[in-house]
């Protein structure tokens, strides 16, 4: 048996990490400016993280959600305080897609309606409901296609109003910043208008913060720059620094009913230990402040790179749209300068480094970009 061949793979095998760097099986060091799709939040092999997970593994790795698990309560309390949502409840699951599935289900249970409004170029995951709300026909199978999801253009409140006033929608789901599509940003004004429109029409507002949340933009969640409070927030990628976990933060307006949501592995002991370690490191090392400051430094420095058409993003969630296709440039960064970056389409390089990245690493990236761009 072989792995199902659905991923185009670089011929590089990382076997070890330390902070913002990866080492392959030949001992070659790479600067990680992608964080494994924004997953690595506190850096590779952080000693506190390793210790917390190792100690928990030595005690108990898993038992079912049919028994008490005080780690879940500790995580909910600490996440509520760190995020500014202490009055919300937390449902734990295993991934971002699963978090979005449960958020959509909650909104439908709550309102008794079945339609969902999503936005052009959205990406919400690859499971049934999440992929139906994803605006990419290439990854939506015929089975997933449904008339229950409609799309509106991002930042077009008139189009949103026209749909929501029909009274058919249970939820509107929007990313704090669209990641997979190339770091496309809902404006702060649009998010405030969307919040008001959802309230007016009795529609639940779901903020998908799976990639844009967990400190990546310099605030805990990207939507907090706009000063809005959604009804449901979903999170996952940076939550446990690589250990599979997802979370749904749920407004007090929702009533929990036994059996309405469920999961086998969600909120297991190891996942909670990993997530608690991340929040402890966030506080001790002031990583949100670092994301804001280093992100501003990065954005400023990138403006001097030749061939950049547009820079988008906040904090350490940055999209560089290049004037020419960026495939050759990205390959040079990886194979000649030993720097991992991400991609979004043919022209956009995505930068999603660990939140502990600093000035020396920004300088290393920018110098490599200048050299690679000049040699094209």
C-alpha positions as a Markdown table, in Angstrom:
| # | Residue | x | y | z |
|---|---|---|---|---|
| 1 | Unk | 0.0 | 0.0 | 0.0 |
| 2 | Unk | 1.1 | 3.6 | -0.7 |
| 3 | Unk | -0.1 | 7.0 | 0.3 |
| 4 | Unk | -3.0 | 8.3 | -1.9 |
| 5 | Unk | -1.2 | 10.7 | -4.3 |
| 6 | Unk | -3.2 | 14.0 | -3.7 |
| 7 | Unk | -0.3 | 16.3 | -2.6 |
| 8 | Unk | 2.4 | 17.7 | -4.9 |
| 9 | Unk | 5.5 | 17.2 | -2.7 |
| 10 | Unk | 8.8 | 19.1 | -2.5 |
| 11 | Unk | 11.7 | 16.7 | -2.4 |
| 12 | Unk | 12.6 | 17.7 | 1.1 |
| 13 | Unk | 12.0 | 15.8 | 4.3 |
| 14 | Unk | 12.2 | 17.9 | 7.6 |
| 15 | Unk | 13.0 | 15.7 | 10.5 |
| 16 | Unk | 13.7 | 18.2 | 13.3 |
| 17 | Unk | 12.6 | 21.7 | 14.2 |
| 18 | Unk | 13.9 | 24.4 | 16.6 |
| 19 | Unk | 12.2 | 27.8 | 17.0 |
| 20 | Unk | 11.7 | 29.3 | 13.5 |
| 21 | Unk | 13.9 | 26.8 | 11.8 |
| 22 | Unk | 13.6 | 23.3 | 10.3 |
| 23 | Unk | 16.3 | 20.7 | 9.6 |
| 24 | Unk | 16.0 | 18.1 | 6.9 |
| 25 | Unk | 17.3 | 14.5 | 7.0 |
| 26 | Unk | 20.6 | 15.7 | 5.6 |
| 27 | Unk | 21.1 | 18.3 | 8.3 |
| 28 | Unk | 20.3 | 21.3 | 6.0 |
| 29 | Unk | 18.7 | 24.2 | 7.9 |
| 30 | Unk | 15.6 | 26.0 | 6.5 |
| 31 | Unk | 14.0 | 29.2 | 7.8 |
| 32 | Unk | 10.2 | 28.5 | 8.2 |
| 33 | Unk | 8.2 | 31.4 | 7.0 |
| 34 | Unk | 5.1 | 29.3 | 6.4 |
| 35 | Unk | 4.6 | 27.5 | 9.7 |
| 36 | Unk | 3.0 | 24.5 | 8.1 |
| 37 | Unk | -0.1 | 26.4 | 6.9 |
| 38 | Unk | -0.1 | 28.8 | 9.9 |
| 39 | Unk | -0.1 | 25.9 | 12.3 |
| 40 | Unk | 3.2 | 26.5 | 14.1 |
| 41 | Unk | 2.4 | 29.4 | 16.5 |
| 42 | Unk | 5.0 | 29.2 | 19.3 |
| 43 | Unk | 7.9 | 27.7 | 17.3 |
| 44 | Unk | 9.1 | 24.2 | 16.6 |
| 45 | Unk | 10.0 | 22.0 | 19.7 |
| 46 | Unk | 9.4 | 24.8 | 22.2 |
| 47 | Unk | 10.7 | 23.3 | 25.5 |
| 48 | Unk | 7.6 | 24.2 | 27.5 |
| 49 | Unk | 5.3 | 22.7 | 24.9 |
| 50 | Unk | 7.4 | 19.5 | 24.7 |
| 51 | Unk | 7.4 | 19.2 | 28.5 |
| 52 | Unk | 3.7 | 19.8 | 28.9 |
| 53 | Unk | 2.7 | 17.2 | 26.2 |
| 54 | Unk | 5.3 | 14.7 | 27.3 |
| 55 | Unk | 4.2 | 14.8 | 30.9 |
| 56 | Unk | 0.5 | 14.4 | 29.9 |
| 57 | Unk | 1.4 | 11.5 | 27.7 |
| 58 | Unk | 3.0 | 9.8 | 30.7 |
| 59 | Unk | -0.2 | 10.2 | 32.7 |
| 60 | Unk | -3.1 | 9.7 | 30.3 |
| 61 | Unk | -3.4 | 10.4 | 26.5 |
| 62 | Unk | -7.1 | 9.8 | 26.0 |
| 63 | Unk | -10.4 | 8.9 | 27.4 |
| 64 | Unk | -13.9 | 9.6 | 26.2 |
| 65 | Unk | -16.1 | 12.6 | 26.7 |
| 66 | Unk | -18.4 | 10.5 | 28.8 |
| 67 | Unk | -16.2 | 11.4 | 31.9 |
| 68 | Unk | -14.9 | 14.5 | 33.5 |
| 69 | Unk | -11.8 | 16.1 | 32.0 |
| 70 | Unk | -10.6 | 19.1 | 34.0 |
| 71 | Unk | -8.1 | 20.0 | 31.3 |
| 72 | Unk | -11.1 | 21.0 | 29.1 |
| 73 | Unk | -12.4 | 23.3 | 31.7 |
| 74 | Unk | -8.9 | 24.8 | 32.2 |
| 75 | Unk | -8.5 | 25.4 | 28.5 |
| 76 | Unk | -12.0 | 27.0 | 28.2 |
| 77 | Unk | -11.2 | 29.3 | 31.0 |
| 78 | Unk | -7.8 | 30.3 | 29.8 |
| 79 | Unk | -8.9 | 30.7 | 26.2 |
| 80 | Unk | -11.8 | 32.8 | 27.2 |
| 81 | Unk | -9.5 | 35.2 | 29.2 |
| 82 | Unk | -6.8 | 35.3 | 26.4 |
| 83 | Unk | -9.3 | 35.9 | 23.6 |
| 84 | Unk | -11.5 | 38.4 | 25.3 |
| 85 | Unk | -14.5 | 36.0 | 25.2 |
| 86 | Unk | -14.8 | 34.8 | 28.8 |
| 87 | Unk | -18.6 | 34.8 | 28.5 |
| 88 | Unk | -18.7 | 32.4 | 25.6 |
| 89 | Unk | -18.7 | 28.5 | 25.8 |
| 90 | Unk | -16.2 | 26.2 | 24.1 |
| 91 | Unk | -16.8 | 23.0 | 22.1 |
| 92 | Unk | -13.6 | 21.1 | 21.3 |
| 93 | Unk | -13.1 | 19.0 | 18.2 |
| 94 | Unk | -10.2 | 18.0 | 15.9 |
| 95 | Unk | -9.8 | 20.3 | 13.0 |
| 96 | Unk | -10.9 | 23.6 | 11.4 |
| 97 | Unk | -13.3 | 21.9 | 9.0 |
| 98 | Unk | -14.9 | 20.0 | 11.9 |
| 99 | Unk | -15.2 | 23.3 | 13.8 |
| 100 | Unk | -17.0 | 24.9 | 10.9 |
| 101 | Unk | -19.3 | 21.9 | 10.5 |
| 102 | Unk | -20.4 | 22.2 | 14.1 |
| 103 | Unk | -20.8 | 26.0 | 13.8 |
| 104 | Unk | -23.1 | 25.7 | 10.8 |
| 105 | Unk | -25.0 | 23.0 | 12.6 |
| 106 | Unk | -25.5 | 25.1 | 15.7 |
| 107 | Unk | -26.8 | 28.1 | 13.6 |
| 108 | Unk | -29.3 | 25.8 | 11.9 |
| 109 | Unk | -30.5 | 24.2 | 15.1 |
| 110 | Unk | -30.8 | 27.6 | 16.7 |
| 111 | Unk | -32.8 | 29.4 | 13.9 |
| 112 | Unk | -34.6 | 26.4 | 12.4 |
| 113 | Unk | -33.4 | 27.5 | 8.9 |
| 114 | Unk | -31.1 | 25.8 | 6.5 |
| 115 | Unk | -29.5 | 28.3 | 4.1 |
| 116 | Unk | -26.0 | 29.7 | 4.7 |
| 117 | Unk | -24.4 | 32.8 | 3.1 |
| 118 | Unk | -20.7 | 32.5 | 2.3 |
| 119 | Unk | -18.4 | 34.8 | 0.4 |
| 120 | Unk | -16.6 | 34.8 | -3.0 |
| 121 | Unk | -13.2 | 33.0 | -2.8 |
| 122 | Unk | -13.9 | 31.6 | 0.6 |
| 123 | Unk | -12.3 | 28.5 | 2.0 |
| 124 | Unk | -13.8 | 26.8 | 5.0 |
| 125 | Unk | -12.6 | 23.2 | 4.8 |
| 126 | Unk | -13.0 | 20.0 | 3.0 |
| 127 | Unk | -15.7 | 18.2 | 4.9 |
| 128 | Unk | -19.3 | 18.2 | 3.6 |
| 129 | Unk | -20.8 | 21.4 | 4.9 |
| 130 | Unk | -17.5 | 23.3 | 5.0 |
| 131 | Unk | -16.6 | 22.5 | 1.5 |
| 132 | Unk | -20.1 | 23.4 | 0.3 |
| 133 | Unk | -19.4 | 26.9 | 1.7 |
| 134 | Unk | -16.0 | 27.0 | 0.0 |
| 135 | Unk | -15.9 | 28.9 | -3.3 |
| 136 | Unk | -13.7 | 26.5 | -5.3 |
| 137 | Unk | -15.5 | 24.2 | -7.7 |
| 138 | Unk | -12.4 | 22.1 | -8.2 |
| 139 | Unk | -12.7 | 20.6 | -4.6 |
| 140 | Unk | -16.5 | 20.5 | -4.3 |
| 141 | Unk | -17.7 | 17.1 | -5.4 |
| 142 | Unk | -21.2 | 16.6 | -6.8 |
| 143 | Unk | -22.2 | 15.0 | -3.5 |
| 144 | Unk | -21.3 | 18.3 | -1.7 |
| 145 | Unk | -23.2 | 20.6 | -4.0 |
| 146 | Unk | -26.3 | 22.0 | -2.3 |
| 147 | Unk | -28.8 | 24.8 | -2.9 |
| 148 | Unk | -28.5 | 25.6 | 0.8 |
| 149 | Unk | -25.3 | 27.6 | 0.4 |
| 150 | Unk | -25.2 | 30.9 | -1.6 |
| 151 | Unk | -22.3 | 33.3 | -2.1 |
| 152 | Unk | -22.0 | 37.1 | -2.1 |
| 153 | Unk | -19.0 | 39.2 | -3.1 |
| 154 | Unk | -16.6 | 40.1 | -0.3 |
| 155 | Unk | -17.1 | 43.7 | 1.0 |
| 156 | Unk | -20.5 | 44.2 | -0.8 |
| 157 | Unk | -23.0 | 44.9 | 1.9 |
| 158 | Unk | -25.7 | 45.5 | -0.7 |
| 159 | Unk | -25.5 | 42.0 | -2.0 |
| 160 | Unk | -25.5 | 40.6 | 1.6 |
| 161 | Unk | -28.7 | 42.7 | 2.4 |
| 162 | Unk | -30.5 | 41.4 | -0.7 |
| 163 | Unk | -30.0 | 37.8 | 0.3 |
| 164 | Unk | -30.5 | 38.0 | 4.1 |
| 165 | Unk | -33.7 | 40.0 | 3.9 |
| 166 | Unk | -35.4 | 36.9 | 2.3 |
| 167 | Unk | -35.5 | 35.4 | 5.8 |
| 168 | Unk | -34.2 | 32.1 | 4.5 |
| 169 | Unk | -30.7 | 32.1 | 6.1 |
| 170 | Unk | -29.5 | 30.6 | 9.4 |
| 171 | Unk | -26.0 | 31.9 | 9.2 |
| 172 | Unk | -23.4 | 34.0 | 7.4 |
| 173 | Unk | -19.9 | 32.6 | 7.6 |
| 174 | Unk | -16.8 | 34.7 | 6.8 |
| 175 | Unk | -13.1 | 34.4 | 7.4 |
| 176 | Unk | -11.4 | 37.1 | 9.5 |
| 177 | Unk | -8.9 | 37.3 | 6.6 |
| 178 | Unk | -9.3 | 35.0 | 3.6 |
| 179 | Unk | -6.1 | 32.9 | 3.6 |
| 180 | Unk | -6.2 | 30.3 | 0.9 |
| 181 | Unk | -7.5 | 32.8 | -1.6 |
| 182 | Unk | -4.4 | 35.0 | -1.2 |
| 183 | Unk | -4.8 | 37.1 | 2.0 |
| 184 | Unk | -7.9 | 39.0 | 1.0 |
| 185 | Unk | -9.3 | 41.2 | 3.7 |
| 186 | Unk | -12.9 | 42.1 | 4.6 |
| 187 | Unk | -12.8 | 45.7 | 5.5 |
| 188 | Unk | -13.4 | 46.7 | 9.1 |
| 189 | Unk | -16.4 | 48.8 | 7.9 |
| 190 | Unk | -17.8 | 45.8 | 6.0 |
| 191 | Unk | -17.5 | 43.5 | 9.1 |
| 192 | Unk | -19.4 | 46.1 | 11.2 |
| 193 | Unk | -22.1 | 46.3 | 8.5 |
| 194 | Unk | -22.3 | 42.5 | 8.2 |
| 195 | Unk | -22.8 | 42.3 | 12.0 |
| 196 | Unk | -25.6 | 44.8 | 11.9 |
| 197 | Unk | -27.2 | 43.1 | 8.9 |
| 198 | Unk | -27.1 | 39.7 | 10.5 |
| 199 | Unk | -28.6 | 41.1 | 13.7 |
| 200 | Unk | -31.4 | 42.9 | 11.8 |
| 201 | Unk | -32.5 | 39.7 | 10.0 |
| 202 | Unk | -32.0 | 37.2 | 12.8 |
| 203 | Unk | -29.0 | 35.5 | 11.1 |
| 204 | Unk | -26.1 | 34.0 | 13.1 |
| 205 | Unk | -22.7 | 35.5 | 12.3 |
| 206 | Unk | -19.9 | 32.9 | 12.2 |
| 207 | Unk | -16.3 | 34.2 | 12.1 |
| 208 | Unk | -14.0 | 31.6 | 10.7 |
| 209 | Unk | -10.7 | 32.4 | 12.4 |
| 210 | Unk | -9.0 | 29.1 | 11.7 |
| 211 | Unk | -6.1 | 30.7 | 9.8 |
| 212 | Unk | -6.4 | 34.3 | 10.8 |
| 213 | Unk | -6.9 | 33.8 | 14.5 |
| 214 | Unk | -4.8 | 32.8 | 17.5 |
| 215 | Unk | -2.7 | 35.9 | 17.6 |
| 216 | Unk | -1.6 | 35.8 | 14.0 |
| 217 | Unk | -2.7 | 39.4 | 13.2 |
| 218 | Unk | -1.5 | 40.9 | 16.5 |
| 219 | Unk | -4.9 | 40.6 | 18.1 |
| 220 | Unk | -6.2 | 37.3 | 19.3 |
| 221 | Unk | -8.8 | 37.1 | 16.4 |
| 222 | Unk | -8.6 | 39.2 | 13.2 |
| 223 | Unk | -12.2 | 40.4 | 13.5 |
| 224 | Unk | -11.3 | 42.2 | 16.7 |
| 225 | Unk | -9.6 | 44.9 | 14.7 |
| 226 | Unk | -13.2 | 45.8 | 13.5 |
| 227 | Unk | -14.6 | 45.8 | 17.0 |
| 228 | Unk | -17.4 | 43.3 | 16.3 |
| 229 | Unk | -18.6 | 40.4 | 18.3 |
| 230 | Unk | -19.8 | 37.4 | 16.3 |
| 231 | Unk | -22.2 | 34.7 | 17.5 |
| 232 | Unk | -19.8 | 31.9 | 16.8 |
| 233 | Unk | -16.0 | 31.8 | 16.3 |
| 234 | Unk | -14.1 | 28.8 | 14.9 |
| 235 | Unk | -10.5 | 28.2 | 15.5 |
| 236 | Unk | -7.9 | 25.4 | 14.9 |
| 237 | Unk | -4.6 | 25.9 | 13.1 |
| 238 | Unk | -2.4 | 27.8 | 15.7 |
| 239 | Unk | -4.3 | 26.4 | 18.6 |
| 240 | Unk | -2.0 | 23.6 | 19.7 |
| 241 | Unk | 1.2 | 24.2 | 17.6 |
| 242 | Unk | 0.7 | 21.1 | 15.4 |
| 243 | Unk | -1.3 | 18.8 | 17.6 |
| 244 | Unk | -4.7 | 18.2 | 15.9 |
| 245 | Unk | -7.4 | 20.3 | 17.6 |
| 246 | Unk | -10.3 | 22.6 | 16.7 |
| 247 | Unk | -12.6 | 24.8 | 18.7 |
| 248 | Unk | -16.0 | 26.5 | 18.5 |
| 249 | Unk | -16.5 | 29.5 | 20.7 |
| 250 | Unk | -20.2 | 29.9 | 21.2 |
| 251 | Unk | -22.2 | 32.9 | 22.4 |
| 252 | Unk | -24.4 | 32.7 | 25.5 |
| 253 | Unk | -27.4 | 33.1 | 23.3 |
| 254 | Unk | -27.2 | 29.4 | 22.3 |
| 255 | Unk | -28.7 | 26.8 | 24.6 |
| 256 | Unk | -26.7 | 23.5 | 24.9 |
| 257 | Unk | -28.8 | 20.3 | 24.6 |
| 258 | Unk | -27.2 | 16.9 | 25.3 |
| 259 | Unk | -26.4 | 15.1 | 22.1 |
| 260 | Unk | -26.7 | 18.1 | 19.7 |
| 261 | Unk | -22.9 | 18.1 | 19.1 |
| 262 | Unk | -20.4 | 15.3 | 19.7 |
| 263 | Unk | -16.9 | 14.0 | 19.0 |
| 264 | Unk | -14.8 | 11.0 | 19.8 |
| 265 | Unk | -11.4 | 12.5 | 19.9 |
| 266 | Unk | -12.2 | 16.2 | 20.4 |
| 267 | Unk | -10.9 | 17.7 | 23.6 |
| 268 | Unk | -8.7 | 14.7 | 24.5 |
| 269 | Unk | -6.1 | 15.0 | 27.2 |
| 270 | Unk | -3.1 | 15.4 | 25.0 |
| 271 | Unk | -4.8 | 18.0 | 22.8 |
| 272 | Unk | -5.8 | 20.0 | 25.8 |
| 273 | Unk | -2.3 | 19.9 | 27.2 |
| 274 | Unk | -0.8 | 21.1 | 23.9 |
| 275 | Unk | -3.3 | 23.9 | 23.7 |
| 276 | Unk | -2.8 | 25.0 | 27.3 |
| 277 | Unk | 1.0 | 25.1 | 26.6 |
| 278 | Unk | 0.4 | 27.4 | 23.6 |
| 279 | Unk | -1.6 | 29.8 | 25.7 |
| 280 | Unk | 0.9 | 29.8 | 28.5 |
| 281 | Unk | 3.7 | 30.6 | 26.0 |
| 282 | Unk | 1.6 | 33.3 | 24.4 |
| 283 | Unk | 1.3 | 35.1 | 27.7 |
| 284 | Unk | 4.9 | 34.6 | 28.9 |
| 285 | Unk | 6.6 | 35.5 | 25.6 |
| 286 | Unk | 4.0 | 38.2 | 24.6 |
| 287 | Unk | 3.7 | 36.7 | 21.2 |
| 288 | Unk | 0.6 | 38.7 | 20.1 |
| 289 | Unk | 2.6 | 41.9 | 20.6 |
| 290 | Unk | 5.5 | 40.4 | 18.7 |
| 291 | Unk | 3.2 | 39.4 | 15.9 |
| 292 | Unk | 2.0 | 43.0 | 15.6 |
| 293 | Unk | 5.5 | 44.6 | 15.8 |
| 294 | Unk | 7.3 | 42.1 | 13.7 |
| 295 | Unk | 4.5 | 42.0 | 11.2 |
| 296 | Unk | 4.7 | 45.8 | 10.8 |
| 297 | Unk | 8.5 | 45.5 | 10.3 |
| 298 | Unk | 8.0 | 42.8 | 7.7 |
| 299 | Unk | 5.4 | 44.7 | 5.7 |
| 300 | Unk | 7.6 | 47.8 | 5.6 |
| 301 | Unk | 10.6 | 45.8 | 4.5 |
| 302 | Unk | 8.8 | 43.9 | 1.8 |
| 303 | Unk | 7.9 | 47.2 | 0.1 |
| 304 | Unk | 11.5 | 47.5 | -1.1 |
| 305 | Unk | 11.4 | 44.1 | -3.0 |
| 306 | Unk | 11.3 | 44.3 | -6.8 |
| 307 | Unk | 8.3 | 43.0 | -8.5 |
| 308 | Unk | 5.8 | 43.3 | -5.7 |
| 309 | Unk | 2.4 | 44.4 | -7.1 |
| 310 | Unk | 0.5 | 44.5 | -3.8 |
| 311 | Unk | 1.0 | 43.7 | -0.1 |
| 312 | Unk | -2.0 | 42.5 | 2.0 |
| 313 | Unk | -2.5 | 41.4 | 5.5 |
| 314 | Unk | -2.0 | 42.2 | 9.1 |
| 315 | Unk | 0.6 | 41.1 | 11.6 |
| 316 | Unk | 2.2 | 37.8 | 10.6 |
| 317 | Unk | -0.4 | 37.0 | 8.0 |
| 318 | Unk | 1.0 | 38.5 | 4.8 |
| 319 | Unk | 0.2 | 38.0 | 1.1 |
| 320 | Unk | 2.7 | 39.3 | -1.5 |
| 321 | Unk | 1.1 | 39.6 | -4.9 |
| 322 | Unk | 3.8 | 39.6 | -7.5 |
| 323 | Unk | 3.6 | 41.2 | -10.9 |
| 324 | Unk | 4.8 | 38.0 | -12.6 |
| 325 | Unk | 3.9 | 34.3 | -11.7 |
| 326 | Unk | 5.8 | 33.6 | -8.5 |
| 327 | Unk | 6.6 | 29.9 | -8.9 |
| 328 | Unk | 10.2 | 30.3 | -9.9 |
| 329 | Unk | 10.8 | 32.9 | -7.2 |
| 330 | Unk | 9.4 | 30.7 | -4.5 |
| 331 | Unk | 11.5 | 27.7 | -5.7 |
| 332 | Unk | 14.6 | 29.9 | -5.5 |
| 333 | Unk | 13.7 | 30.9 | -2.0 |
| 334 | Unk | 13.4 | 27.2 | -1.0 |
| 335 | Unk | 16.2 | 25.6 | -2.9 |
| 336 | Unk | 18.8 | 28.4 | -3.1 |
| 337 | Unk | 18.1 | 30.4 | 0.1 |
| 338 | Unk | 16.6 | 27.6 | 2.2 |
| 339 | Unk | 13.4 | 29.5 | 3.1 |
| 340 | Unk | 9.9 | 27.9 | 3.3 |
| 341 | Unk | 7.0 | 30.1 | 2.1 |
| 342 | Unk | 3.4 | 29.4 | 1.0 |
| 343 | Unk | 1.5 | 30.0 | -2.2 |
| 344 | Unk | -2.0 | 31.2 | -3.2 |
| 345 | Unk | -2.6 | 30.8 | -6.9 |
| 346 | Unk | 0.0 | 31.7 | -9.5 |
| 347 | Unk | 1.0 | 35.2 | -8.2 |
| 348 | Unk | 0.7 | 35.3 | -4.4 |
| 349 | Unk | 3.3 | 34.2 | -1.9 |
| 350 | Unk | 1.9 | 33.6 | 1.6 |
| 351 | Unk | 3.9 | 34.3 | 4.7 |
| 352 | Unk | 2.6 | 32.7 | 7.9 |
| 353 | Unk | 5.7 | 32.2 | 10.1 |
| 354 | Unk | 5.7 | 31.1 | 13.8 |
| 355 | Unk | 4.7 | 34.0 | 16.0 |
| 356 | Unk | 8.1 | 34.0 | 17.6 |
| 357 | Unk | 9.8 | 35.2 | 14.4 |
| 358 | Unk | 12.0 | 38.2 | 14.9 |
| 359 | Unk | 14.0 | 41.0 | 13.2 |
| 360 | Unk | 16.9 | 38.7 | 12.2 |
| 361 | Unk | 14.6 | 36.3 | 10.4 |
| 362 | Unk | 12.8 | 39.2 | 8.7 |
| 363 | Unk | 16.1 | 40.5 | 7.4 |
| 364 | Unk | 17.1 | 37.1 | 6.2 |
| 365 | Unk | 13.9 | 36.7 | 4.2 |
| 366 | Unk | 13.9 | 40.1 | 2.7 |
| 367 | Unk | 17.5 | 39.9 | 1.6 |
| 368 | Unk | 16.8 | 36.5 | 0.0 |
| 369 | Unk | 13.8 | 37.9 | -1.8 |
| 370 | Unk | 15.8 | 40.8 | -3.2 |
| 371 | Unk | 18.5 | 38.5 | -4.5 |
| 372 | Unk | 16.0 | 36.0 | -5.9 |
| 373 | Unk | 14.0 | 38.7 | -7.6 |
| 374 | Unk | 17.0 | 40.4 | -9.1 |
| 375 | Unk | 18.2 | 37.1 | -10.6 |
| 376 | Unk | 15.0 | 36.3 | -12.4 |
